[in-house]
């Protein structure tokens, strides 16, 4: 069962979301990381192999964080993306696997031959 965060802080200047748990575990997740790993169908697709690589999100910001029941938050990004529901379980997964998921994302970006402008 996923832990429930006791505090979620938006640090706009550092461009990160800090999630703290009662067991002293905490994660610092960049806005870009959260945006490119949005659980929305727009990003994840509707099945395996339908993921849409998110590019040019280096400077994205979070405009607001909205609670969704007692199980999740909805992040509103300044690029207009607002359809991802980040469950406590998914946020914990993103935090625990940050290095692996970020490396996999960077590898996909490199394979796409994308270069930032």
C-alpha positions in Angstrom: 0.0 0.0 0.0 1.4 3.4 -0.9 2.3 5.9 1.7 0.1 9.1 1.9 2.1 12.3 1.8 1.9 14.6 4.8 3.1 17.6 2.9 3.5 18.6 -0.8 5.5 21.8 -1.5 5.8 23.5 -4.8 9.2 25.2 -5.1 8.7 27.4 -8.1 12.2 28.9 -8.1 13.9 25.5 -8.0 11.2 24.1 -10.3 10.4 21.1 -8.2 7.7 19.5 -6.1 8.8 18.2 -2.7 6.7 15.3 -1.3 7.2 14.4 2.4 5.9 11.4 4.2 5.3 10.6 7.9 8.1 8.0 7.8 10.6 10.8 7.0 10.9 9.6 3.4 10.8 12.5 0.9 11.2 13.0 -2.8 12.2 16.0 -4.9 10.7 15.8 -8.3 11.4 18.4 -11.0 8.5 19.9 -12.9 10.0 18.6 -16.1 10.3 15.1 -14.7 6.6 15.2 -13.6 5.4 16.6 -16.9 7.2 14.1 -19.1 6.0 11.2 -16.9 2.4 12.5 -16.7 0.0 9.5 -16.2 -2.4 11.1 -18.7 -3.5 9.3 -21.8 -2.0 12.2 -23.8 1.4 11.0 -22.6 1.0 7.3 -21.7 -1.3 6.5 -24.6 -4.0 3.9 -24.3 -1.8 0.9 -24.1 1.7 -0.5 -24.3 3.8 1.0 -27.1 1.4 4.1 -27.5 3.4 6.4 -25.3 4.0 9.9 -26.7 7.5 11.3 -26.1 7.3 14.7 -24.5 9.8 17.1 -25.8 10.7 20.7 -25.0 9.5 20.6 -21.4 12.7 21.8 -19.8 11.2 25.1 -18.7 7.7 23.9 -17.8 6.2 25.2 -14.5 3.4 24.0 -12.3 0.7 26.6 -11.9 -1.3 24.8 -9.3 -1.8 21.5 -7.4 -5.4 20.3 -6.9 -6.4 17.6 -4.5 -8.3 14.6 -6.1 -10.2 12.9 -3.3 -8.0 11.3 -0.7 -5.9 9.4 -3.2 -4.2 11.8 -5.7 -3.4 15.3 -6.9 -3.9 16.9 -10.3 -1.0 19.1 -11.6 -1.8 22.1 -13.8 1.2 22.9 -15.9 1.8 26.3 -17.6 2.0 24.6 -21.1 -1.7 23.8 -20.8 -1.3 20.2 -19.7 -3.8 19.4 -16.9 -5.2 16.0 -17.5 -2.9 13.8 -15.4 -4.1 12.4 -12.1 -1.0 11.6 -10.0 -2.1 9.0 -7.4 -0.1 8.6 -4.2 1.0 5.2 -5.5 2.3 6.7 -8.8 4.0 9.6 -7.0 5.8 7.1 -4.8 6.8 5.1 -7.8 8.2 8.2 -9.6 10.2 9.1 -6.5 11.6 5.6 -5.9 12.5 5.1 -9.5 13.6 8.6 -10.4 17.1 7.8 -11.6 16.0 4.8 -13.7 13.0 6.6 -15.2 14.9 9.8 -15.9 17.7 7.8 -17.6 15.2 5.9 -19.8 13.6 9.2 -20.7 16.9 10.8 -21.7 17.7 7.8 -23.7 14.4 8.1 -25.6 15.1 11.8 -26.2 18.5 11.0 -27.6 17.2 8.3 -29.8 14.7 10.8 -31.2 17.6 13.1 -32.3 15.8 16.0 -30.5 17.9 19.0 -29.8 16.6 21.8 -27.6 16.3 25.2 -29.2 
